[in-house]
Amino acid sequence: MVIEIKIPAVGESVREAVLSQWLKNDGDAVKKEEPILVIETDKVTLEVTAEADGILHILVPAGTTVPIGTLVGSLSVGDAAGKADPGSRPDASAMTIQAATPPIQEPVPVSPGVSLPSAPATAAVPSMKRDDDASMHLPPSVRRLIQEKGIDVAAIVGTGPAGRITKGDALLYLESQAAQAVAPVPVLDKPPVKEVSSPETAEEVTVRKTLTPIRRRIAERLVQAKQQTAMLTTFNEIDMSRVMALRDRYKDAFKRKHGVALGFMGFFIRASIAALQEFPEINAYIDGADILYHEYYHIGIAVGSARGLVVPVLRHADRMGFADMERAIASAVDKIASGKLGLSELEGGTFTISNGGVYGSLLSTPILNPPQSGILGMHKIEKRPVVVDDAIVIRPMMYVALSYDHRIVDGKGAVSFLKRIKEIIEEPERLMLEI
């Protein structure tokens, strides 16, 4: 039995995909549920697994862009697995003929000073390339010298009768070659300096690579956000002292009970949801002449990957506890790394949070994720001098940024939204008391 391997459908809007990589080679044995290929679309990267145990036959090479549903390979299962595919296997008769044909022996070069075993009389001296009759009638002493030294007869000028080569001609040729081989050695007071190519003479290397579907989609959406929204960004800073102390106090107990680490993202998700409830326009978007207000909170978490930025969505994040959020984020990161994140896990976000601080960013301007109207940017925590109760103290501070669509969100609402997040993070007890 032969099972066809086709590019699977990953969403109604996706029409084609790139066969990014074959994880197995043609002719390899694969197990059921074992990943065999990776595909990339403009929204997600996925692994395709084998439907049964069998032998893989590849029909479409990696790097090819194909429509959804295209046949790219097959699995030979059962009796078919033992039969070679004529289109992908060498012909048996050709292999037999090739094996029976003796290999062609290459001539072995003769090193100077090495005597060769006696050869048949028909063997000619390899170095004798001269065509004229005079050069073929060499005295035995000359012939022996040429054979010992490996001299090319055509390079020697004969001065004997009728242009024949004498032993003196051969010796003179050897002396001239030795003189050319010995170069004068300069006397230096210090070691020679290695010459470095100047910028003008250095080789300029350019590598051209085709944009992946995900990278093309990212580019399109970023340009769309700049061209189709009135994007503006407001900034603030947050004293992380109390939330860091709270996390340090309970992180071990949290890990023991829930099996997952307690990070800062859960605090910011909770704070964002509280602020979105007060400023619903930031959880809405413009649809033509209307504004659509979401009464649910699907929070997208921007995650960097080798193939580009991916934003998995935590659906109904307002119903999640800290442990649920941390588990969901960890699961999404693992799926992104293994190429198993589904398209449904990327759709439907109403607000996005991006943490550039994990890469060391001190401050940045996040770009909207259309059609959303707001995105929160977190940054690295850095100790800075701040004024508290008229005294200068050192505190762990974080800059935060809110980019928003000014068509729907006024400056007052955006600033107040970010201030509300600052208040909650600086006094995390508000999360428990819902104030």
N, C-alpha and C positions, 0 to 999 in steps of 0.2 A: 504494500500500500504506500502511496505517495501523498504526503500532506503539503499543501501549498502554503507558502509564507508570503503574506501580503501586508502592505502598509496599512495599519489600522486607522480607523476614524477616531479623531481625538476632539472633535467639536464641530458644530454645524458650520462655523465660519472658516474652518481650516480646510483648504482645498489641495495643498501639496505639502510635502515634507522633504527634508534632506536625509538620505541614508548616510548618517554621520560615520558609523563605524560598524564593522563586523567583529564581534567578540570571539568568533571561532573561524577557523580556516575551512576552505572548501575540502570536503571529504572527511572532516572531523566527526567523531561520534559525540552526540550530545544527549543529555538527560532531560527528562520532562521537567518543565518549569525552570530550566537553566537559561539565563540570558544569552541571546545569540546575536542581537544587533541593537544599535542605538539609532533613534531617529530624532531629528530636530525640526520643530515647526516654529512659526513666528511667535509662539506663546509658551512653549514648553519643550523640554527634552525628556524622552521616554525610552525605556528599555523594552524590547519585545522578547518574550520567552518562548521556548520550544513547547509545542503542544503534546509531544510524546517523545519517547526514546527513539533515536534513529541516526541516520547519516546525513549531514548537511551538504546540500548542493547550492552554491551561490550562482545566481543568474545576473544580478545587477551589482556592479562594484561600488565600494564606499565612495562617498563624495558626490553621488548622483542625486539630483532633484527629481522627484517622481510624484505623480498625482496620488491622492489617497486611494487605496484599493489596488495599487499596482503589485503584480506578482514579482517578487525580488529573489525568491529562492524556494527550495523545497526540502522536505525531510523524507528520506527513504526509511520506511518502518517495516519491521518483520522481514519477510522474504526479500522484499525489494532492497533492503539495506545491504544484502550480500552481493548485489549485482552492481557492477561499475556503470556509471553514467557515461555513455559514449561521448557526450558533448564536453565532458570535463575530465576524462581519464585518457592517458596515452594508449594508443592502439597496441594490443599484445604482440601482433606479428611484427610491428615496427620495432618493438623493444627486443624481440628475438634476433632480428636481422642486425640490429645495432650491436648486440652483444657478440654476435658471431663474427663481426668484421674486425680484423686485427687492427690495433691502433697504428697510426702512421708515426714512424720514429723520426724525431727531429735530429738533424745533424749535430754532433757533439763538437763544440769548439775546441781547438787545440791550443793549449797554453804553451808559450815559449819555453824551451828547455825540457819539455816532456817528450820522451820518445814514444812513438806509437807502435803497436804491434804490427807485424808484417801484414800487408794487405794484398789483395789480388793485383795482378799487373795492370788491370784495367782502371784501378783507382788513380785519379789524378790529384796533384797537389792543389788544395783549395785556393792557395794564395796566387796561383799562376793564372792570371786573367788576361794576359796579353794574347792578341790574336795573330800577330805576324809570325812568320816562320822562323825568323832569326831568334826570337825570344824563347822558342820552344827547344832550341838546341843549346842547352846550358851545360857548361862543364860540370862534372860531378861535384867539385869543391863548391861551386856557386850554388848548385841545386841543394846541397846539404846545408849551406849557410842560410839560404832562404827558408828552408824547411824548419831549421832550428829556431830562427828568429821570427818566423811568421810574417815575413815581408811580402807586401803586395808587389808582384813583379811589374805591374803596369805603372807603378810610381817611380821606378828606377830608370834613369837615362843611360842607355848603353853607349859605350865609347869604343867598343871593339869593332873588328871588321864586320861590315854590313850591319852595323848598329847592334851587334850582339853585346850582352851584358857580361862584364868581367867581374872577377872577385873584388877588384879594387872599386868598381862601381857600386857593388853591394855594400862594402865597408864604408865608402864615402856617404852613401845614403843613410846608413845607421848613425854615423857621426853627426850628420845634419839634423836627424830626428832627435838625437840626445841633446844637442845644443838648444833646440827649440823647447824641449820639455823642461829644461832647467831655467827658471826665471830668477833674476837677480833679487836677493833678499835685502830690503832696506834696513839700515841700522837706525833703530829708534831709541830715544831716551826713556820713553814710557809706552805702555801697551797701546796698540791702535784703538781708536774710538770707533765704535760701530756706527755706521752711517744710518741716520734716521730719515725716513721719507718725509719730505715737507708736505704741508697740507695740500699744496698744488699737485703733487705727484701721487698722493695716497689714493688708493682705490676706493671709490664710493659705491657702496653696496645698497641696493634697493630691493626689498622683498614685497611682492604683491600678493595679497590674500583676499579671497572673496568674503564679503560679509556673511556671517551666518544668519539664518532666518531670525533668531532671537535678537541679534545685534541690529538687524535692519528694522525690526519692530520697535526696539528701544529708540532708535534714531527717529523713526516716524512719530512716535508718541511724544518725544521730547520737543520736536519741532512743532507738533500740533499744540502742545501746551503753551509754547511761547507765542504762537500765531493766533490761537483761538480763545485765549483767556487774557484777562487783564490781571496778570500775576503781580503780586506785591509781597514783600517779606517784612515781618517785624521780629525784633530780637528781645531777649531778656536773659537774665542769668539766675541760676538757682544755687542756693547753699545746700549741698548734699550731706551735710554733717549728720542730721538726725536720721535720714533714711539709710545712710551707711551704717550708723550705729545700730539701728533696728535690724538691718540685714545681718551684720556681724553677730548680733546677739542670738539670732534664731536660725541661722543658716544650717548649722549642724543638725539641729532637731528637725528642721524642715526636710533635709536630705534623708535622714533616717526614716521618717514617716512616709514621705511621698516618693522617695527614690529618684529625685531630680533636684538639681541645684537651684537655689533661689537667686535670681538675678535682679537687675534694676528694671528690666523691660516691663515686668508685671505691674510695678508701681506706676510707670508712665502710661500703661494701657488703662489702668483704673482711673488715673487722674484725667486722662483724655476723655474717657467716657463721661465722667462727671461734668467736665467742661462742655462737651458736646450736648449734654442734656440741657444746659443753660443757654447755649448758643446754637440752636438747631440748624441755622443757615449754613454752618460749617460742615454739617453732616448731610447737606443737600447738594443738588446740582441743577444747572439750567438745562432744560430740554425745550429747545425752540423758544416759544413765547411763555413757557411755564417754568415754575420752580418745583422740583420734586423733593419733598422732605421725607427722609427715611426715619421711621420710628423704630428702627433696629440698628444695631451697631456691629458692622462687619469690619474689623480692623485689619488692615494689611500691614505686614511686617516686612520691610525691605531687607533682603538677604543677598549679599554679594556671592557670586559663584564664578567658576572658571569661564563660563560661557556668557556671563553678563548678569545684570541685576534681575532678581526674581522676587516677586512680592506675593508670598502665600497669605491667604486670608483666614483670620480667626473669626468664624461665624458666630454671631450672638455672643460676642466677647463679654457683654454685660452680665451674662448668666454664668460665666466661668469664675472659678476660684483661682488663687495664685498658682496652685499646683496644676490645675487644668491648663492654664495658659503656658506655663513653663514646659509641660509635656508636649503640648501642641507645637510650640516653637521648636523644641528639640527634634520632634518627629519630622517637621517640615524641612529642617536643615539636613537631616539624614536622607530624606527622599530626594532633595535637590542634589546632594553629593552622589547619590547612586542612580540618578536619572529616573526615579520612580514617582515623581510628583505629578499628580493628575491635573488635567486642565480645569476640572471643577474646583480644585483647591486654590486656583488663581483668580477666579471670577467673583464679581459681586461686591468688592470692597467699597466701603463708604468713606473711609478715612485711612490715611497711611502714616506710619511712624518709621523713620529712618534713623539708624544709629551710626553716624560716621565716626563716633568716638572710638569704636573698636579698631579703626585704622589709624587713629592718632589725630583726627581732624579736630582743630580747636574751634573753628567757626566756618559755616558754609551756608549757602542759600539753596535749600532743596527745591526741586522742580515738581510741580503738580503732576499727579497721576490721573489723567483725564478718565472719566468726566468728573472726578472728585473735585471738591472746592477747597480742600485743605490738606496740608501735609506737615507733620511735626518733625523737626530735625534735632536729634540729640547729638552731643559732642563729648569729647573726652573730659574727664574730671581732672582738674589741675588746681593745686594749692595756690591761692593768691591772697594778698593782703586786702581786707575789706574792713569797713567801719561798722561796728556793732556797738550800740549804746555809747556813741562818741569815743569809742576806743578802737584802735587799729589792731585787728587780730588776723591770724592766718586760718583760712577755711578752704575746704575742698569745694571748688566752684565748677559749675557746668554752664556753658552758654547753650541756649536753646533758641530755635528759630521756627517761626510759623509762616509758611508761604500759603497764600490764599488767593482766591479769585475775587478781585475787587468788584466785579460786576454784581455779585450776590452778597459778598461780605463787606461791611463797612470797616473802616480803620478802627473805630471805637470797639466794635465787636471782636475784631482780631486781637487787638491789644488786651482787651479784657479776658479773652479766652486764654491767652498765654499767661496772663497774670494769675488766673485761677489755677492753672497747672502748677505754677511756681508756689502758690500758697499751699496746695495739697502736698507737694513733694517736701517742702520745708517743714510741714507739720503732718506727717503721715498718719497720725492718729485720726485725722479727719476722715480717712478712708473707712475706718471701723465704725465711726459714729455717723457717717454719711452727712457731714456738715461742711 
